């Protein structure tokens, strides 16, 4: 296992206070506010180059750096420039830019058709000129004409050569540096060329050099590309050009870390949440908006949006669709009854194999939740009417949903039954899933390493699988492609290894912690903390879970297996750097961008690190389950949700002796009933008896016992961890819990075997084999049966030891902490002093 000191003591981020302040201001703004703060450059109507006469323009574009050294290559450029200038001279305007705009070229499908049509109308003496595009390209690069961004993106003959021509004639040093960055970072030939083309398009439309490009110009360009037809390669919509400019410091320190932040419009207002359902009755619409505004203070945004959906769409919008003209919250009994029947079902439309649309009505699983939300809505209005009769009094009417309608007892029992069945189906499959993701990670890692050692076109073998490294026509960046030697589908080994690693990391972290998926995506390097036992100095690594659903953080003990996983994640995302990169993530529940944090679940995307998305992890998990090929009870491919791991974790913990109230704290539940709802196999009588015992003990014992523990009591608590050491490893039972397996460690699943005790375990195994032979020889069949159970446990522990040893032999290099001397103090000392002052 990796060193826990390395896991938690390395510097997390290298980000200055100024950067943090900038990041804080950026994430507090919506996309519209950011766009207002970073406007695009205004288009100029006149500048020096476009105001020159024809002779001056020709003299400049026929000289260096615009003139080519090869006369045969320069000759068509000369003809093209003269033809375009001659054509533009026929249009009104004082500058060449005004003549270009008056020509209508940008409004035409292909501007060359306008020129050729005019040439034909002049007669045979003016044949069509084939070099118009290259002539226009020279005029654009020489800043005589500035076409619009949209036209440049659409007209391929000019855009295709724009980057190379701009690099040759206007800002060669900057383009050379950016191209070198693309090569060094292995972003791929096509992606790099498209990024440089985007930058050249901005320069052509707005003028200036690369250093003059502003953040607003980039946002304007990306908005235009979003409206273009979809390209198969996707490079035309790639924000790589923004990353490239920010990498070279062109955009300044105030530029947001990700251009996607400009697309975030923040949280919709209460009016927008209701108006999306097109409610026709204005008074009811207004009261719904005011109701949301009153509840907004005590709710997070996701709950507020859910409330708007329930009372806005499923309640009132449904009533308006079935009862046009309704304008009062006081519903007739028949209207209320028919609505309650409709809301308990939902209609879904699907396409049959023959192409016909088929509607199917099914039971709405959360129908009682809709009724509860509407009942709360009516009761809130009645309560508020006492405090403010003028505002809420007219809307305080009889509630159409009574207490019986919202009784969730039967619904909860049905849901509990479904989740229990789901957990029982998936709990036996979990070991197979864990084994598959581990072996897949090893397999893909070996294939990628072997392919990188092999020249393109050559054969290689890894994990017993022969492959041939593919020969690519164009450099593929960091991607490494291979294919079966006898033909078959080509695979991207880099992506295969990437997917296998993050699938393994996700499954391991979820099953060892039982955290929610949003908590997984918010794990950062700051979440890794540690505690040292005062007596032995042993290090206990802890995982701090940031507040999410219950707005309460909690601490989990990191097991050795989890520490190994986290160490490898930290090593991977650091990639030899002295710190974990800080990335901007998007909170889909609150619809806001978070400040840059050293998240653990992040990966490299060309020139920047990006936070992992739940969608990607969902696809990776489905791929793993497809690889296993296990079916559920209905004969369909088995699927896991992220929350299934949470239920499996709680069920497994309680099965192995963890008290329910401890499991409640570990899972972060406010109510133990919620924890019991996750548990699928623990006997109800034991749970009920345990809870009654806790309540009875608290009522009988004096209140002084519930106080801050003394030093002796704390020492006794710490001593528990020291007493868990056994001959073959460590016992993993919870604090103050007895050994439920009567100290039969060889058979106990809570034993964490220590690979250094392998020789001793081999002796025990051999002794068991000899004793079984002796028992069978003397016909002690009962003794032999018990010894065989112990022998199976010994062999299982040996296998587990071998797996731990295999993981430990692959060293994870976390690097050394870097220290920067500032006024005689290190950064770590300065951070400690800052924390002390706070």
C-alpha positions in Angstrom: 0.0 0.0 0.0 1.2 3.5 -0.7 2.3 5.8 2.0 -0.4 7.7 3.7 2.0 10.6 4.4 2.4 10.9 0.6 -1.3 10.6 0.1 -2.1 13.6 2.3 1.0 15.7 2.7 1.7 16.6 -0.9 0.8 20.2 -1.9 -2.7 20.2 -3.3 -2.7 23.1 -5.6 -0.5 25.8 -6.9 -2.8 28.7 -7.2 -2.3 32.2 -5.9 -4.6 34.3 -3.8 -5.2 36.6 -6.7 -6.2 33.6 -8.8 -8.6 32.5 -6.1 -10.1 35.9 -5.9 -10.6 36.0 -9.7 -12.1 32.5 -9.6 -14.5 33.5 -6.9 -15.7 36.5 -8.9 -16.1 34.5 -12.0 -18.2 31.7 -10.6 -20.5 34.2 -8.9 -21.6 35.5 -12.2 -24.0 34.0 -14.7 -23.1 33.5 -18.4 -25.0 36.6 -19.4 -23.1 38.7 -16.8 -19.8 37.2 -17.9 -20.6 38.0 -21.5 -21.4 41.6 -20.5 -18.1 41.8 -18.6 -16.1 40.5 -21.6 -17.6 42.2 -24.7 -16.3 41.4 -28.1 -14.4 44.1 -30.0 -16.5 46.4 -32.0 -16.1 46.2 -35.8 -14.2 49.2 -37.2 -15.5 51.1 -40.2 -12.2 52.5 -41.3 -8.5 51.9 -40.8 -5.3 52.7 -42.6 -4.9 49.7 -44.9 -8.5 49.8 -46.2 -8.3 53.5 -46.9 -5.4 53.2 -49.3 -5.9 53.6 -53.1 -5.5 50.8 -55.5 -1.9 51.6 -56.4 -0.8 51.7 -52.7 -2.6 48.4 -52.0 -1.0 46.7 -55.0 2.4 48.0 -54.0 2.1 46.6 -50.5 0.6 43.2 -51.3 3.1 42.6 -54.1 6.0 43.1 -51.7 7.3 41.0 -48.7 6.0 39.4 -46.7 2.9 38.9 -48.9 4.9 38.1 -52.1 6.1 34.5 -52.6 9.6 33.7 -53.8 8.5 31.3 -56.5 7.4 33.4 -59.5 5.1 30.7 -60.8 3.3 30.5 -57.5 3.1 34.3 -57.2 1.7 34.8 -60.7 -1.9 33.5 -59.9 -1.9 35.5 -56.7 -1.2 38.7 -58.7 -4.0 38.0 -61.1 -6.4 37.2 -58.2 -5.6 40.4 -56.3 -6.0 42.6 -59.4 -9.3 40.9 -60.3 -10.8 41.3 -56.8 -9.7 44.9 -56.5 -11.1 45.6 -60.0 -14.4 44.0 -59.2 -14.7 45.9 -55.8 -14.0 49.2 -57.6 -17.3 48.9 -59.3 -19.2 49.3 -56.0 -19.8 52.5 -54.1 -17.8 53.3 -51.0 -14.8 55.4 -49.8 -12.9 52.3 -48.5 -12.3 48.8 -49.7 -14.2 47.5 -46.7 -17.3 49.6 -47.6 -17.1 48.4 -51.2 -16.9 44.8 -49.9 -20.0 45.2 -47.8 -21.8 47.0 -50.7 -21.0 44.1 -53.1 -23.4 41.7 -51.3 -20.7 39.0 -51.4 -21.4 37.8 -47.8 -25.1 37.4 -48.5 -24.5 35.3 -51.6 -24.1 31.6 -51.4 -20.7 31.8 -53.2 -19.4 35.3 -53.8 -17.5 34.1 -56.9 -20.8 33.5 -58.7 -21.4 37.3 -58.5 -18.0 38.0 -60.0 -18.3 35.4 -62.7 -21.8 36.5 -63.6 -20.6 40.1 -64.1 -17.7 38.8 -66.2 -20.0 36.9 -68.5 -22.3 39.9 -68.9 -19.3 41.9 -70.1 -18.7 39.5 -73.0 -16.0 37.0 -74.1 -13.3 39.6 -73.5 -13.7 39.1 -69.7 -13.5 35.3 -69.0 -14.0 34.0 -65.4 -10.9 34.3 -63.2 -10.0 31.0 -61.5 -7.8 32.6 -58.8 -10.3 34.8 -57.0 -10.1 32.9 -53.6 -6.4 33.3 -53.3 -6.6 36.9 -54.3 -9.2 37.6 -51.6 -7.0 35.7 -49.1 -4.1 38.0 -49.8 -6.3 41.1 -49.3 -7.7 39.6 -46.0 -4.3 38.8 -44.6 -3.0 42.3 -45.6 -5.9 43.8 -43.6 -7.4 45.5 -46.7 -10.8 43.7 -46.2 -12.3 42.3 -43.0 -15.1 39.8 -43.7 -17.5 38.9 -40.9 -16.8 35.9 -38.6 -19.8 34.0 -39.9 -18.8 34.3 -43.5 -15.2 33.3 -42.8 -16.4 30.2 -41.0 -18.7 29.2 -43.9 -16.4 29.9 -46.9 -14.0 27.0 -46.9 -11.7 28.1 -49.8 -10.5 31.1 -47.8 -10.7 29.6 -44.3 -8.7 26.5 -45.3 -5.5 28.4 -45.8 -6.1 31.3 -43.5 -4.0 30.1 -40.5 -0.9 29.3 -42.6 -1.1 32.6 -44.5 -1.6 34.6 -41.3 1.4 32.9 -39.7 3.5 33.7 -42.8 2.5 37.3 -43.3 1.1 38.8 -40.0 2.2 37.1 -36.7 4.6 34.2 -37.4 6.2 34.1 -34.0 2.9 33.7 -32.1 1.6 31.1 -34.5 4.9 29.2 -34.3 4.7 29.2 -30.5 1.1 27.9 -30.5 1.8 25.3 -33.1 4.8 24.1 -31.0 2.5 23.8 -28.0 0.0 21.7 -29.9 2.8 19.3 -31.0 4.4 19.1 -27.5 1.0 18.5 -25.8 0.0 16.0 -28.5 -3.4 17.5 -29.1 -3.7 16.0 -32.6 -2.9 17.4 -36.0 -6.6 18.1 -37.0 -7.5 19.6 -33.7 -4.5 21.8 -33.6 -5.0 23.1 -37.2 -8.6 23.9 -36.5 -7.7 25.8 -33.3 -5.1 27.9 -35.2 -7.7 28.5 -37.9 -10.2 29.8 -35.4 -7.6 32.3 -34.1 -6.8 33.3 -37.6 -10.5 33.9 -38.3 -10.7 36.2 -35.4 -7.7 38.2 -36.6 -9.1 38.4 -40.1 -12.5 39.7 -38.9 -11.3 42.0 -36.1 -7.8 42.9 -37.2 -4.6 43.0 -35.2 -2.2 40.3 -34.0 -2.7 37.3 -31.8 -2.0 39.4 -28.8 -5.0 41.6 -29.6 -7.5 38.8 -29.4 -9.9 39.3 -26.5 -12.1 36.9 -24.5 -15.3 38.4 -26.0 -14.0 37.6 -29.5 -13.6 34.0 -28.6 -17.1 33.8 -27.1 -18.6 35.4 -30.2 -16.8 32.9 -32.4 -17.9 29.9 -30.4 -21.5 31.1 -30.4 -21.4 31.3 -34.2 -19.9 27.8 -34.5 -22.8 26.4 -32.4 -25.2 27.5 -35.1 -23.3 25.8 -37.9 -24.2 22.4 -39.3 -22.8 19.6 -37.2 -19.4 18.2 -38.4 -18.5 14.6 -37.9 -15.1 15.4 -36.3 -16.5 18.1 -34.0 -13.3 20.2 -34.3 -15.1 23.2 -35.7 -17.0 23.6 -32.4 -14.0 22.8 -30.2 -12.9 25.4 -27.6 -9.3 24.4 -28.0 -8.4 27.7 -29.5 -9.6 29.4 -26.2 -7.4 27.0 -24.2 -4.5 27.7 -26.5 -4.8 31.5 -26.2 -5.2 31.2 -22.4 -2.2 28.8 -22.2 0.0 31.5 -23.8 -1.4 34.3 -21.6 -3.0 36.2 -24.4 -6.4 36.6 -22.7 -5.0 37.8 -19.4 -5.4 36.6 -15.8 -9.1 37.8 -15.6 -10.2 35.3 -18.3 -12.4 32.5 -17.0 -10.7 29.1 -16.7 -13.2 27.5 -19.1 -15.1 29.1 -21.9 -18.1 26.9 -21.0 -18.8 29.3 -18.1 -20.1 31.8 -20.6 -22.9 29.4 -21.6 -24.2 29.0 -18.1 -27.2 31.3 -17.5 -27.4 30.7 -13.8 -30.5 29.7 -11.9 -33.9 30.5 -13.5 -36.0 32.9 -11.6 -39.3 31.9 -10.0 -41.1 33.5 -12.9 -39.1 31.5 -15.4 -39.7 28.3 -13.5 -43.5 28.8 -13.7 -43.7 30.4 -17.2 -42.1 27.3 -18.8 -45.5 25.5 -18.4 -47.5 28.2 -20.2 -50.1 28.8 -17.5 -53.0 30.8 -19.0 -54.7 32.0 -15.8 -52.7 35.0 -14.9 -53.8 35.3 -11.2 -53.0 31.7 -10.5 -49.7 32.1 -12.3 -48.9 35.0 -10.1 -49.8 33.2 -6.9 -47.6 30.2 -7.9 -44.7 32.6 -8.6 -45.2 34.3 -5.2 -45.4 30.9 -3.5 -42.1 29.8 -4.9 -40.5 33.1 -3.9 -41.7 32.6 -0.3 -40.3 29.0 -0.3 -37.1 29.9 -2.1 -35.3 31.0 1.1 -35.6 27.6 2.8 -34.9 25.5 -0.3 -32.0 24.6 -2.4 -32.5 25.2 -6.1 -33.1 21.6 -7.1 -35.9 21.3 -4.5 -37.4 24.6 -5.7 -37.3 23.4 -9.3 -39.0 20.2 -8.2 -41.7 22.1 -6.4 -42.3 24.2 -9.5 -42.7 21.1 -11.6 -45.1 19.4 -9.2 -47.5 22.3 -8.5 -46.9 24.1 -11.9 -47.0 21.4 -14.5 -48.4 18.2 -12.9 -51.1 20.2 -10.9 -52.3 23.4 -12.5 -51.1 23.0 -16.1 -52.8 19.6 -16.1 -56.0 21.1 -14.8 -56.0 23.8 -17.5 -55.4 21.2 -20.2 -58.4 19.1 -19.1 -60.6 21.9 -17.9 -60.1 25.0 -20.1 -61.0 28.3 -18.5 -60.5 27.2 -14.9 -59.4 30.2 -12.7 -59.8 29.3 -9.1 -57.9 27.1 -6.6 -61.2 26.0 -5.1 -61.7 22.8 -7.2 -65.1 21.1 -7.5 -65.0 17.6 -6.1 -65.3 15.9 -9.5 -62.5 17.9 -10.9 -60.2 17.2 -8.0 -61.1 13.5 -8.1 -60.3 13.2 -11.8 -57.1 15.0 -11.4 -55.9 12.7 -8.6 -56.6 9.7 -10.7 -54.7 11.2 -13.6 -51.7 12.2 -11.5 -51.2 8.6 -10.3 -50.5 7.4 -13.8 -48.2 8.6 -16.6 -48.5 8.1 -20.3 -45.4 7.3 -22.4 -45.0 7.2 -26.1 -42.7 4.8 -27.8 -42.0 3.7 -31.3 -42.9 0.1 -32.3 -40.7 -2.0 -34.6 -43.1 -1.2 -37.5 -42.6 2.5 -36.9 -46.0 3.3 -35.3 -46.3 5.4 -32.2 -47.6 3.5 -29.3 -48.8 5.1 -26.1 -48.6 3.1 -22.8 -50.0 4.1 -19.5 -48.1 3.0 -16.4 -48.3 3.8 -12.7 -46.5 6.9 -11.5 -44.1 5.7 -8.8 -43.9 9.2 -7.2 -47.7 9.9 -7.5 -48.0 10.3 -3.7 -45.2 12.9 -3.8 -47.3 15.0 -6.2 -50.3 14.9 -3.9 -48.1 15.7 -0.9 -46.7 18.8 -2.7 -50.1 20.1 -3.6 -51.4 19.5 -0.1 -48.4 21.4 1.3 -49.1 24.2 -1.2 -52.7 24.6 0.0 -51.9 24.4 3.7 -49.1 26.9 3.3 -51.5 29.4 1.7 -54.0 28.9 4.6 -51.3 29.5 7.2 -49.9 32.5 5.4 -53.4 33.9 5.1 -53.5 34.4 8.9 -50.3 36.5 8.8 -51.1 38.5 5.6 -54.8 38.3 4.8 -54.7 40.9 2.1 -52.2 39.0 0.0 -53.0 35.3 0.7 -56.5 35.4 2.1 -58.4 35.1 -1.3 -56.4 31.9 -2.0 -57.0 30.2 1.3 -59.5 27.6 0.2 -60.4 24.0 0.9 -57.5 21.6 0.0 -58.5 19.0 -2.6 -56.0 16.5 -1.1 -56.9 15.0 2.3 -54.6 13.3 4.7 -55.6 9.9 3.5 -54.6 10.6 0.0 -51.0 11.4 1.0 -50.5 8.3 3.2 -47.2 6.9 2.1 -47.3 3.7 4.1 -48.3 1.4 1.3 -46.0 3.2 -1.2 -43.1 3.0 1.1 -43.6 -0.7 1.6 -43.8 -1.3 -2.1 -40.7 0.8 -2.7 -38.8 -1.0 0.1 -39.8 -4.3 -1.5 -38.5 -3.2 -4.9 -35.2 -1.8 -3.6 -34.6 -4.9 -1.4 -35.1 -7.1 -4.4 -32.8 -4.9 -6.4 -30.1 -5.0 -3.7 -30.4 -8.8 -3.3 -29.9 -9.3 -7.0 -26.9 -7.0 -7.2 -25.1 -7.9 -3.9 -23.9 -11.3 -5.2 -22.8 -9.7 -8.5 -20.6 -7.1 -6.8 -17.5 -9.4 -6.4 -17.7 -10.3 -10.1 -17.9 -6.6 -11.1 -15.0 -5.7 -8.9 -12.9 -8.5 -10.3 -13.8 -7.6 -13.9 -12.9 -3.9 -13.6 -9.6 -4.8 -11.9 -8.6 -7.3 -14.6 -9.8 -4.9 -17.4 -7.6 -2.2 -16.0 -4.6 -4.5 -15.9 -5.3 -5.8 -19.4 -5.7 -2.4 -21.0 -2.7 -1.0 -19.2 -0.6 -3.8 -20.5 -1.9 -3.4 -24.0 -1.2 0.3 -24.0 2.3 -0.1 -22.6 3.1 -2.8 -25.2 1.7 -0.7 -28.0 3.8 2.3 -27.1 6.9 0.1 -27.2 6.0 -1.1 -30.7 6.5 0.8 -34.0 3.4 1.4 -36.2 2.6 -1.6 -38.3 4.4 -4.1 -36.1 2.9 -6.9 -34.1 2.9 -7.1 -30.3 1.4 -9.4 -27.6 0.1 -8.4 -24.2 -2.0 -10.4 -21.8 -1.9 -13.2 -24.3 -3.7 -11.1 -26.9 -1.9 -10.5 -30.2 -2.4 -7.0 -31.8 -0.9 -4.9 -34.5 -0.3 -1.2 -33.9 -2.1 0.8 -36.5 -0.4 3.0 -39.0 -2.2 6.4 -39.1 -2.2 8.7 -42.1 -2.1 11.7 -39.8 -0.7 12.0 -36.3 -3.5 11.2 -33.8 -2.1 13.1 -30.8 -2.0 11.1 -27.6 -4.2 8.4 -29.0 -2.7 5.0 -29.7 -4.6 2.8 -32.1 -4.3 -1.0 -32.6 -6.2 -3.7 -34.5 -6.3 -7.5 -34.5 -3.6 -9.0 -36.8 -6.2 -10.9 -38.9 -8.4 -7.9 -39.4 -11.2 -6.4 -37.3 -12.3 -3.2 -35.7 -9.5 -0.8 -34.8 -9.5 0.3 -31.1 -8.1 3.3 -29.4 -5.9 1.8 -26.6 -5.5 5.2 -24.9 -9.2 5.5 -24.5 -9.6 1.9 -23.5 -7.1 2.3 -20.7 -8.6 5.7 -19.7 -12.1 4.1 -19.4 -10.9 1.0 -17.6 -8.9 3.1 -15.0 -11.8 5.5 -14.2 -14.3 2.6 -14.1 -12.1 0.8 -11.6 -11.6 4.0 -9.6 -15.3 4.8 -9.5 -16.4 1.3 -8.5 -13.7 1.0 -5.8 -14.4 4.4 -4.2 -18.2 3.9 -4.3 -18.1 0.4 -2.8 -15.6 1.3 0.0 -17.3 4.6 1.1 -21.0 4.4 0.1 -21.0 8.1 -0.8 -23.4 9.7 -3.3 -22.4 10.3 -6.9 -22.4 14.1 -6.4 -20.1 13.6 -3.4 -17.8 11.5 -5.5 -17.6 14.2 -8.1 -16.8 16.7 -5.5 -14.0 14.8 -3.8 -10.8 16.9 -3.9 -7.3 16.7 -2.6 -8.4 18.8 0.3 -10.7 15.9 1.3 -7.8 13.8 2.3 -6.9 14.5 5.9 -5.1 12.5 8.6 -4.9 11.8 12.3 -2.0 10.4 14.3 -2.5 8.2 17.4 -0.8 10.0 20.3 0.5 6.8 21.8 1.9 4.8 18.9 2.1 7.6 16.3 0.2 5.4 13.8 -1.4 7.4 11.0 -5.1 7.1 10.4 -6.1 8.6 7.0 -9.5 10.1 6.9 -11.8 11.2 4.0 -13.8 14.4 4.5 -17.1 14.3 2.6 -18.2 17.8 1.6 -21.8 18.7 2.4 -24.3 17.7 -0.3 -27.8 16.5 0.2 -28.1 17.0 4.0 -25.7 20.1 4.2 -23.6 18.3 6.8 -20.1 17.1 6.2 -18.8 13.8 7.7 -15.5 12.0 8.2 -14.8 8.4 6.9 -11.9 6.3 7.9 -9.9 5.3 4.8 -9.2 1.6 4.6 -5.9 0.3 3.2 -7.7 -0.7 0.0 -9.3 2.7 -0.4 -5.9 4.4 0.3 -4.3 2.4 -2.5 -7.1 3.6 -4.9 -6.8 7.2 -3.9 -3.0 7.1 -4.2 -3.2 5.9 -7.7 -5.8 8.5 -8.6 -3.7 11.3 -7.2 -0.6 10.0 -9.0 -2.5 9.9 -12.3 -4.0 13.3 -12.2 -0.8 14.9 -11.1 1.1 13.4 -14.1 4.5 14.3 -12.7 3.5 17.8 -11.8 4.2 19.1 -8.2 0.5 19.7 -7.5 -3.0 18.5 -8.3 -4.5 20.7 -11.0 -7.4 22.9 -10.0 -10.4 22.6 -12.3 -13.7 24.3 -12.6 -16.8 22.1 -12.2 -20.4 22.6 -12.9 -23.1 21.9 -10.2 -26.0 20.6 -12.3 -28.3 20.7 -9.2 -27.7 24.4 -8.4 -26.8 25.4 -12.0 -23.7 27.3 -11.0 -20.0 26.9 -11.7 -17.8 26.0 -8.7 -14.6 27.7 -7.8 -11.4 25.9 -9.1 -10.7 22.9 -6.8 -8.1 20.1 -7.0 -10.8 17.5 -7.7 -9.8 13.8 -7.6 -12.1 12.8 -10.5 -10.7 14.8 -13.3 -8.9 14.0 -16.6 -6.8 15.7 -19.2 -8.6 17.1 -22.2 -6.0 18.4 -24.6 -4.6 21.5 -23.0 -6.7 21.6 -19.8 -8.0 19.3 -17.1 -11.7 18.9 -16.9 -13.9 17.6 -14.1 -15.4 14.1 -14.6 -19.0 14.1 -15.7 -21.7 11.8 -14.3 -22.8 11.0 -17.8 -19.3 9.6 -18.7 -19.2 7.5 -15.5 -22.6 6.2 -16.3 -21.5 5.0 -19.8 -18.3 3.5 -18.3 -20.3 1.6 -15.7 -22.7 0.3 -18.3 -19.8 -0.9 -20.4 -18.4 -2.9 -17.5 -21.7 -4.5 -16.8 -22.0 -5.4 -20.5 -18.6 -7.0 -20.2 -19.7 -9.2 -17.4 -22.9 -10.2 -19.2 -25.0 -11.0 -16.2 -28.8 -10.9 -16.5 -31.3 -9.7 -13.9 -34.4 -11.5 -12.8 -36.4 -10.4 -15.8 -33.7 -11.7 -18.2 -32.5 -8.2 -19.2 -28.9 -7.1 -18.9 -28.3 -6.1 -15.3 -27.7 -2.4 -14.7 -26.4 -0.6 -11.6 -27.3 2.9 -10.6 -24.7 4.9 -8.6 -27.1 4.7 -5.6 -27.0 0.9 -5.7 -23.5 1.0 -4.4 -24.7 3.1 -1.5 -27.4 0.5 -0.6 -24.9 -2.4 -1.0 -22.4 -0.6 1.2 -24.9 -0.1 4.1 -26.3 -3.6 3.7 -22.9 -5.2 3.8 -21.8 -3.1 6.7 -24.8 -4.1 8.9 -24.5 -7.7 7.8 -21.0 -7.8 9.2 -21.8 -6.3 12.6 -21.8 -2.6 12.2 -24.5 -1.1 14.6 -27.3 0.6 12.7 -26.7 4.0 14.4 -23.1 3.9 13.4 -24.1 3.1 9.8 -26.4 6.1 10.0 -23.5 8.4 10.8 -21.2 6.8 8.1 -23.9 7.2 5.5 -24.8 10.7 6.5 -28.5 10.2 7.1 -30.4 12.4 9.4 -32.9 9.6 10.4 -32.0 6.0 11.2 -35.2 5.0 9.4 -33.6 6.1 6.2 -30.6 3.9 6.9 -32.8 1.0 7.7 -34.6 1.6 4.4 -31.3 1.0 2.6 -30.6 -2.2 4.4 -32.1 -5.2 2.7 -31.4 -8.3 4.9 -30.9 -7.2 8.5 -33.6 -8.7 10.7 -36.3 -6.2 11.7 -36.5 -7.6 15.2 -32.8 -7.0 15.9 -33.1 -3.4 14.6 -36.2 -2.7 16.7 -34.7 -4.3 19.8 -31.4 -2.4 19.4 -33.2 0.9 19.0 -35.4 0.2 22.0 -32.3 -0.7 24.0 -30.6 2.6 23.1 -33.7 4.6 24.0 -34.1 2.7 27.3 -30.4 3.1 28.2 -30.5 6.9 27.6 -33.7 7.2 29.8 -32.2 5.3 32.7 -28.6 6.6 32.7 -27.8 10.1 34.1 -27.4 12.9 31.6 -23.8 13.5 32.9 -22.7 10.5 30.9 -23.5 12.3 27.6 -20.6 14.7 27.9 -17.2 15.4 26.5 -15.0 12.2 27.0 -12.1 12.4 29.4 -8.5 11.7 28.5 -8.8 8.2 30.0 -11.9 7.5 27.9 -10.3 8.8 24.8 -7.2 6.7 25.5 -9.5 3.6 25.8 -11.1 4.5 22.4 -7.6 4.8 20.8 -6.6 1.5 22.4 -9.3 -0.2 20.5 -7.4 0.3 17.3 -4.3 -1.1 18.8 -6.0 -4.3 20.0 -7.3 -5.1 16.5 -3.8 -6.4 15.5 -3.9 -10.2 15.0 -1.4 -12.7 13.7 -2.5 -12.6 10.1 -3.3 -8.9 9.7 -5.8 -6.5 11.2 -9.4 -6.9 12.4 -11.8 -4.5 10.7 -14.7 -4.6 13.2 -16.1 -1.3 14.4 -15.3 0.4 17.7 -16.8 -1.1 20.9 -18.3 -4.1 19.0 -17.5 -7.7 20.1 -16.1 -10.3 17.7 -19.2 -11.9 16.1 -17.1 -14.8 14.7 -15.8 -16.0 18.1 -12.2 -15.0 17.1 -12.2 -17.4 14.2 -10.0 -15.0 12.1 -9.3 -17.4 9.3 -12.9 -17.6 8.4 -13.8 -14.0 9.2 -14.5 -11.6 6.3 -13.5 -8.6 8.5 -9.9 -9.8 8.6 -7.6 -7.6 6.6 -4.7 -9.9 5.8 -1.2 -8.6 5.9 1.0 -10.0 3.0 4.0 -10.1 5.3 2.2 -12.9 7.2 2.0 -15.1 4.1 4.6 -17.7 5.3 2.7 -18.2 8.5 -0.6 -18.6 6.6 1.1 -21.1 4.3 2.1 -23.1 7.3 -1.5 -23.0 8.6 -2.8 -24.1 5.2 -0.4 -27.0 5.0 -1.2 -28.0 8.6 -4.9 -28.0 7.8 -4.3 -30.2 4.8 -2.4 -32.7 6.9 -5.1 -32.6 9.6 -7.9 -33.2 7.0 -6.0 -36.3 5.7 -5.6 -37.6 9.3 -9.3 -37.0 10.1 -10.4 -38.7 6.9 -8.1 -41.6 7.6 -9.7 -42.1 11.1 -13.2 -41.4 9.7 -13.6 -38.3 11.8 -15.9 -36.9 9.1 -17.3 -34.1 11.3 -13.8 -32.9 12.1 -12.8 -33.1 8.5 -15.8 -31.0 7.4 -14.9 -28.2 9.8 -11.3 -28.3 8.8 -12.3 -28.0 5.1 -14.2 -24.8 5.9 -11.1 -23.4 7.6 -9.0 -24.5 4.6 -11.3 -22.7 2.2 -10.9 -19.5 4.3 -7.1 -19.9 4.4 -7.0 -20.2 0.6 -9.2 -17.2 0.2 -7.0 -15.1 2.4 -3.9 -16.3 0.4 -5.6 -15.1 -2.8 -6.4 -11.8 -1.2 -2.8 -11.4 0.0 -1.6 -12.1 -3.5 -3.9 -9.4 -4.9 -2.7 -6.9 -2.3 0.9 -7.7 -3.1 0.2 -7.3 -6.9 -1.2 -3.9 -6.3 1.7 -2.9 -4.0 4.4 -4.0 -6.4 3.4 -1.3 -8.9 4.8 1.8 -7.3 2.7 4.9 -7.5 5.1 7.9 -7.7 3.5 10.9 -6.0 6.5 13.1 -6.3 8.1 15.3 -3.7 6.5 18.4 -2.2 8.0 21.6 -3.5 9.0 24.4 -1.1 9.2 28.0 -2.1 11.2 30.3 0.3 9.4 33.5 0.9 10.7 35.8 3.7 12.4 32.8 5.3 9.3 30.7 5.6 8.0 27.8 3.4 4.5 27.7 1.9 3.5 25.0 4.3 4.6 27.1 7.3 2.7 30.1 5.9 -0.4 28.0 5.4 -0.2 26.7 8.9 0.1 30.3 10.3 -2.9 31.4 8.2 -5.0 28.6 9.5 -4.0 29.4 13.1 -4.9 33.0 12.6 -8.3 32.0 11.3 
